[in-house]
Amino acid sequence: MFHVLKLETMEIVAEYQGKPNLDMYSQMIFSAATEYGECLLVVENNGIGISVLEKLITLGYQNIYYSIKGTHEYISQTQGEHMANTVPGFTTSIKTRPLVVAKLEEFVRNKILKIYSSRTFHEFRTFIWNNGKPQAMRSYHDDLIMSLAIVCWVRDTALTVSKRDVEYKKAMLGGMYLKTNRLNTTIKGMEGHKDDFKTKYEEELSLPTKFPWIFKG
């Protein structure tokens, strides 16, 4: 199962729920992500998700979510593929699960999300806190809820921080300038010749001597 979310409007534009085989599921995700403009793919790297990520990488998809191990800090695939301390996909753990669910609750409470799916709605009706752990009631599922929760968390934390870092770096680069020193090898009479500062300065000092009648007070 997966969701396709339009981040600008926080609107769910596509959803899938089923039990295809690994190859078929990976191809479905690849095709859906490509159809929606090669959007950022955030795949859980728990369990079978690792195999899905490997298939997507083999298929050549170029916009997969990567994060730095231990911090869950988002990093682009281009960088992540060449760093030893990064991992493809999102890690759902005892630490991150409450965080992503809390972010989903915030979005739902503030009516930020636009949900049209009856399947997701029915999962919400059976989603509870059990001994401090957010999960589906016994005999029910929460896969669509967790998929949506991860997207909300990534959108409002990882991508926001990444965008702020990019803007900060742009501002730094914008405040820099390049200064170059060029050697002027032309001589008087040549096209493009310009006297250097020292020569011009000495000429200015010699003017009163050359033209005393002009500077005589």
N, C-alpha and C positions, 0 to 999 in steps of 0.2 A: 504494500500500500504506500501511496505517496500523495503529496499535495503540490500543486503549483500555485504560488502566491504572487500577486502583483504588489510589489513593495510600496509603490507610490500611493496606492489607495488602500492597501491591506485587504485586498479582495481575493478570495479563493476563486481561481479561474479554471482549475482542473483538479480532479481527484480520481484515484484508482484504489480499489480494494479487491484483493483476490489472492490466489495461491498458485501462481505459475511456477514453472521450474526456473532454476537460476539463470540459464542462458536467455530464456524468454523475458524474464523480469528485467535483466540488465539491458536488453535491447529495447524494451518498452521505455525504460527511464531515459536511455540515450536518445531515442526518437522524440519523446515528449520534450526533453530539455532543448534539443536542437530546434524543434518546431517553435518553441517560445524564445528564440533569439539566443541560444546557447547560454541560458541562464545559469546562475550559480547553483551547483548541485551539492546539497548537504545530506550526506548519507551516513547513517549510524555505522560506526566501525566495530560494533559488537556482534558476535556470532556470525551469522551468514552475511552480514553487511560487509565484512572484510572481503569475502569472495566477490560480492557485487562491485565493490570499489576496484578490485583487481581487473574485473571484466571491463569496467568503464575505462580504466586507464589503457587497457589493451585495445579497446575500440578507438582510442585516440581522443577521448573527450578532454577539452582543454580548460574547463572552468569548474574544477572540483574544489570543494572546501577543504582547506588544510588548516591545522592549528599546531601551536607549539606545545609539546608534551608538558603536562603538569600545570600549565597556565590557561589553556584553552584560548589563547590569543590567536585570532584569525590571521592567516597569511596567505598570499596568493599562491596558486599552484605553481606558477613559474619559479617562485622562490623556494616553495616547500619541497619541490622535487630534488633540490640540490642542497638541502640542509639535513644534518643528521638528527637534529632534535625536534623534527616535525613529524606529524602523522596525518594521513589523509582521512577525511571524514570527521564526524562528531562523536565524542565518547560520552555515552550516557552512563552515569555512575551514581552511587549513593549521594555523592556531593552535587552533581549537576542536575539530577532529576528534580529535586525540589525547586531549584533555581528556574529551570525552564517552565515548570508548571506554574510557578508564581508569576512569571512574565506573561504566560497565557491568561491567567486569571485577571491580571491587570488590564490586558487588552480587551477581554470580554466585558469586564466591569465598566470600563470607560467607553464601551461601544465603538471600539476602533476597528475591530475585525468585521468583515462582511462575509458571513457564512451562509451558503445556500443548500448545503448537503444535509439530507435527513439522516444519513448514516452517522455523520459526525455528531449531529444533534442527539441521536439515541445513545451514543457513547457517553456524551456529557451527562445524561440522566442516570447512568450507572457508574459514574466515576466518583470515588470517595477517598477520604483519608482513613487509612487503616493502620493503627498503631504508629502514627506519625509519617506514614508513607503514602503518597498520592498514587492511587492505582484503581483499576476497575474492580467492581464487585465480583465475587466468585462466579465462574461460568460465563463471564462477560469479557469484552475486549476493550483495550484502550490504545490500539495502534494508531488510529487516525488522530486521536487527541495528542499523543506524544509527538507524532509527525508535525502537527500544527504548533505545538509548544516549542519544539526545537527551532522551527522557522522564526517564530516570534522572538525568541531569545537571540538568535543570530542577527536578525534584522535590527534589534534595538540595542544591542551591546557590541558584538564583534564588528559588524559593518559600520556602525556609527563611530566607534573608536578608530577604525581603520581610515574612514573618511576624514576624521579630524586630524589624524597624523599626516595624511596626504596634503591637506590644506596648510598645515603648519610647515611642512617641508617646502611647499610652493612659496609660502610667505618668506621663508628664509632665503630661497633662491632668488626671489624677486628683490630682496634687499642687497644682493651682491652685485658687483660690477667688475668688469675685466679691464685692467689697465695694462697697456702694452707700450713698450719703448721701441721705436723704429729708428734705424740709422739712416739718416738722409745722406745719400751719396751723390746727389746732384750738385752742380756748380752753377754759378750765375750765368745766365744766358740760356740754360737748358729749360725746356718746358717742364712745368711742375716744380721748379725750384722754389724752396722757401727757406729763408734764413732762420737759423736757430735763435733761441732766446739770447744767448750770450752775444752773438754778432749784432743782433738788433739793439741790444742794450748799449754796446760800445758805440754803435752809430749814433744813438740818441745823445750820448754824452759828448760826442765830437761836434754836434751841430752848432753849439755856441761859438766854437773856434772857427768852423768853416764859414759860418754866416753871422759875423759879429754885429752887422748893421741891423739884423732882425731882432737879436736878443738884447741890443743895447737899451738900457733903461733911461 
